[in-house]
Amino acid sequence: MAAANAKRNERDAAPSDQRHRIVSVETVPLHIPLAGQYKIAVGGVRSHLEVMLVRIRTASGFEGIGETQAWRRLGSVETLASLHEAITRHLAPRVLGKSPFDLPAIARGMDEALDKSLYAKAPILDALYDLQGKILNVPVHDLLGGKARDKVACCAVLLVKDDVEDTLAGAQKFWVRGYRAFTVKIGIDANQDIINVREIRKRFPDAIIRVDANASMTFDGAMALLKKIEPYDLDAAEQLIPQWDVEGLAELARRFNVPIMADESVLSVQDLIDVIKRRAATVVQTKVSKNGGIWWTQKLWTIAAAAGMRIYPGNHPTTSVGAASVVQLAAAWSGDLLDGPFAMGISGNLESDVVTEPLRVEGRFAHVPTGPGLGMTLDEAIIKKLRVEQ
C-alpha cells in the first residue's frame, strides 16, 4: 500500500500532469507613458510605450507572464491590434491544452501556424518558462542550466537631444550612478553626432562609447561619419544602415577599424548566420521581443559565440517583465556579455512599472531575481490603470 501511494504521489507531482494543462492565453495591451523626450533617428518623438503582456493560466491555478512591444519601427510592423490577432487567433490554439513543459513542441507548432512573427511568439514562450519555474518553484535560470552570475551589467542609452550640453548632462547622471558604457543615438544630424561623440570622449576618457543610428543612414553617410568619429576609440557602431543592406554592413566592416554591430539586420537564426557568413558584423545585439523570447535568443547567443562574436544583450524600452527575461537568460550564460541596454525602460524611461517589486538595479548592475519563474508579479491596480482597448 505504501509503495502504491508513493507511486501515486510521484505521478500526481509530475510536471506534465493534466492538472497543469494550459486553459487560457490572455493578451493585456498597455500604454505606458515615457518619461521625458524619447527620440531616436527614426519615428519621431515618442510619448508612450505600447506593451503587450501575455498571461497563460493552467488548470492547476498557476499563471505565467511574458512581454513584447508594438515597436512599429524597422522590422517591427506589429501594432497592439495585430499582436492580439496573431496571438489569440493563430498561436494560442497551439498552446491550449498543452503542458508548459511541452515548450519545444509548442514552439514548433507556433512556427507551423504562423511564419516569423517573433514579436508575437516571444511573450508566449517567455510565459511558458515563467510557468515552468513557478510550478517547480525555481527561477528560470535554473531551467536554463543554472546560475553563472548574480548580476548583469547595463549600459546607458543617450537619446537624441537638441544640444550637446543636454547630452553631457544625461551622461553625467548615468556616470554618477556607476554606468561606464554609453550608447549614443545618432543619425539625424551628422555634425551634431560628431560633436556629441567628441565631447563625451573628452568628458569621460575612460568610458566605453558606442553609437547607434537605428538603421537610418545611407551607406555614403555612414562612411563619412565613421571616418570622422573613428579617432574617438569607439567600441562599436550599431546598425548604421538599413537592415536589408547586410553587404553594406560588411563593406563598412572592411573599411574601418570600428567594430560593426548588427541589430535590426538580425531577427532569426538564419539572419545571424547570413551576417556571419558575410563577415558583416563582429557584435550582435539581441532583443528578447524582437528575437522570439528566451527560447530563440539563447540559440542566437550560442551561434554568435561559436562564431567569435561579442553579444550585446538588449531589449526595447521595457517593463521589469521584459527586462527580467534578459537577466534570467544572462544569469545562465557562462560566456562574456557586453554591458547591455536591456534595462533602458526601468532605468528612467518609463513613468510606471507594472510589477509589485521591480527588477532591482543598483549602479550599473541588474540583480538576478531569485523567485520562481521570471521572479515578477504583476501589480493589478497598475495594469488596470494602463490597460487600453484592443
N, C-alpha and C positions, 0 to 999 in steps of 0.2 A: 504493500500500500504506500509506504514511504517513497519507494522508488517511482511509483506511478505518479504520486503528487509532485515529485521533483521534476519529472519529465513534463508534466502539465505546466508547472511554473516556468520552466525553461521555454516551452512553446509559447506561453502567454506573453513572455517578455521579448520574444523575437521581434526585431525592428520591422520585419516585413509582414507582421501580423496584420490581419484585416482591420484590427482596431485603428491602425494608423493610415488606413487608406484616405486619400485626399477627397474631400467632399465639396470644397468650394475654392474658387480662384476669383478674388475681388480686385478691381482696379480702383485706386484712390488718387484722383487728379488734384494737384495743388498749385496755387500761385503763391510764391514766397517772395516778398519784396527784397530787392537787393539794396544794400547799404551804400550810399554814395553813388558816384557815377561809374557805371561799369561799361567800359568802352575798349574794344579791340579793333583791329583793322577792318573787319567786315561786320555788317549787320546793324550799324548804328549803336546808339546808347540803349542799353537795356535797363528797364525799371524793375523787372522781376524775373525770377527763375520759374520755369514750368517743369514741375516734378511729377512723375507718375510712380506712386508706390504700388506694390502688389502684395496682397495678403492672401496666403494659402493656408487653409484650415484642414485639419484631419478629423476623422470620426472620433478620435480619442481626445479631442479638445486642444491639441497643440496648434499654434499659429506661427508661420514663418513669414518674414517680410524681406522685400528686396526693393531696390530703387533704380529708376532710369530717368532720363531727362528728354524733353522735347526741345532739342537744341536748335534745330532748324537752320543749320549752317554747314556748308562744306562736307557733304557726305551724310549728313543727318537731315533727312527730309521729313522726319516724323513730327506730327502735332500730337497734342494730348488726345484728340479725337481718333487719329489714325492708330496710335498706340493702343487705345481702348479696343478698337475694332480688331486689330491684329491679335491681341491677347485673348479677348473674350470669344471671338468667332473662330479663330483658326488654331490658336495654341492651347488654350485651356482644355479643349476636348482631348488633347493628347496627354493631359495631366490628370484629369479627374478619374478617380477610381484606382489610381496607381499608388504605390508606396513612395514616400520621399527618397527611399534608398534605391529606387529604380532610376536614379538620376541619369546615368549614361544612356539607358534606353529611352528615357523621356527626351533627352537632348536630341537623339537621333530621330525620334518621332516628330519633334517640332521642326527639324530640318526638312523632313518629308512633307510636312504640312505647309511650310512657308519658307521659301528660299531666302537666304540672307536675313534681313530684319533682326540684326543682332541687338539693336536698342530695345526691341520688344521682348527678346528672349532673355536678356540679361537679368531683369528683376525676378523672373520666374526661377531661373537656375540658382540665383543667389538665395531666394526664399527657400528653395529645396535644401540647400546647405544649412540655412538657418534652422529649418525644421529638423534635420538630422541631428544637429548639435543639441537642440532643445530636448528631443526625445531621448538621446543618450546622455544628456547633462554634461556635455563637453563643448569647449569652444571650437569654432570652425578650423582654427589652425591645427588642432589635434586630428581632425578628419583628413587634413592635407599632409599628414606625416609627422606632426609635432612642431614645437616651437623652437626656432633658431635664433630669435631675438625678442627682447622685451619691449622695444620701442623702435619707431621708424622715423627717419629724418624727413622733414618737409623743406621745401624751398618757398621763397617769397615771389609772388607774381606781381609785377609792377605794370598796372594797366596804363593805357594811353592817356596822357594828361596834356593840357594846353601849354604848360610851362615847365621848364626843366627844374625849377625850384620846387614845384609840387611833386615831381618825380623823386627828387632827392629827399624831400621831407618824408614821403612814404617809405623810401628805402631806409631812412634813418630809424623810423619807428620799428621796422622789422629787425634791423641790426641790433637795436637795444634789447629786443625780445630774445635775441640769440640766433637769429637766422644768419646764415653765412653764404647762401646761394640765392641769386636773383635771376628770374626770367623776365626780361624786359620786352614788353609788347611793342612791336614796330609795324611798319607797313603803310602808314598813311602819309607821312612827311619825311622823306629821306634825310633832309637837313636836320630836322629835329631828332631823328633817330641817332644820327652821328653825335650830336651834342649830348644826348642822354647817355649814350654808352661811354663817351669820353669823360663826362663829369662823374658818372658813377664809379668808373675806374679810378679817377683822381681822389674821390671822397673815400672809397673803400678799396684800397690797393690789394688787400688780401682776399677779397670776395670772389666767389665763383660767379661768373656772369654768362648768361645765355640769352639769346634773342629769339623771338618767335613772331613771325609775320602771319600766322594762321592762313597760309596758302594764298596770300593776297597779292603777291608781287609778280611782275613779269620776269622772265629769265634775265633780260638785259638790266632791269632794275636791281635784281638780286646780285648780279655780277658787280655792278657799280658800287652798291652798298657794301658788299663784303670786302671789296678792295680797300675801302676807306676805314672800315672798323676792324679789319683783321689785326692791326697792330695792338689792339687793346686786350689781347690774350683772352679770347672767348673760349669757353668750354664747349659750346655747341651753337649751331644756328639751326633752329627748328622750322621745318616746313615753310621755306620762304616762298615757294612757287606752288601752283595748283596741284592737287592730289593726283591728277591723271598724268602729270609730267614726271614720271619716275626717271626717264632717261635724262631729263633736265637736272634732277637732283644728283644723278651720277656724274654729270658733267661739272656741276659745282664742286662735288667732292674731289674730282680730279684736278681742278684748277686752283683750289685754295687749301690752306693748312687748317682752316677752321673745320672741326668735325661737323658733319651734317646729320641732323636728326629728322627722322620720318615720324609723322603723327597722322595727319589726315590721309596719307597715302596707304596706311595700314589699317584695314578693318578686319580682314580674315587672315587665317594662317597662310592661305595662298598668296595674299598680298605681301606678307612678310617674306615669304620665300622668293618672290619676284624681286623685292628690294635687295635681298641678299645676293641673288644671282647677278644682278646688275651693279653691285657694289655702290648702290645709290645712297647709303647711309651707314654710319657706324654706331648710331644711337637710335633707339626706338622709344617713343612714348606710347604707353598703353593707357586706355581709359576703360574701366570695367563696364561702363554703359555702352560705349562705342564698340567694344570688342567682344561683347557677349557674356559678361559676368565673369566670376572667378573661374568657371569651368573652361572657357576658351582663353582667357587671359593667361592662365597658368601654362597652357600649351604654347602661347606666343613667347613667354619668357624662356621656356625650355629651348625652343628653336633659336631664339636670339642669342642665348648664352652659348649654345653649341656653335654658333657662327662667330663668336667673339664680339658680339655687340654689347654695348652698355644699355642698361634698362632704366628708364625714367618713369617710375610708377605714378600715374596721374588719374584724374577724372575731370569731368566738367565741374563747375561750382556745384556743390552737393551738400546734402544734409549729413548728419552723423551716420545715417544708414549706409549711404553710398561710400563715404569715407571709410567706414568700418570694414567693408568688403575688401578694399585695397589693403588695409592694415592687416587683416586676417591672412590674406594671401602672402603679403610681405613677411609676416611673422614666421611663416612656414618655409620661406625661401632661404636656403643656406648660402646662396651666392651674393655677389655685390649688387647694390642698388644705389642709384643716384638719389640725392635729396629731391623728392618729387612734389608736384603741385596738387596732390590728391586732397589736401585739406583746405583748398582755397575758399570753399564756401563757409566752413565753420571757423576760419581764421579771421573773419571780419567782413566778408562779402554779403552774408545773409543777415537780415534783421531778426530772423527767428529760426531756431532749430525745431525738430519735430519729435524729439525723444525726451524721456524723463531725465535721463542722465547722459548728456552729450559726450562724445568721444573726448577723452582728456588729452589736451595738447599743452605741453609745458616747454617754454622756449621754442626750439625748432623741432621738438620731438613729439610725435603722437604715440601715446602708450597703448599697448595691445590689450584690448578688453579680455578679461578672464572669465566672464559669464558665459552661459551656454549659447550656442549658435554664434551669431554676429555680436552678441553682447549688448543689443539695443532693444529698448522697449518704447513703443510709440506713446506720445502724450495725446490722449484722446481729445482733450479740450483744444489743443493747438490744431490738431488735424481737422476738427470741426470748423474752426475759425478760418483756416486756409483753404479748405476744400472748395472746388468750383464745379460747375456743371460740366458734364462730358461734352 
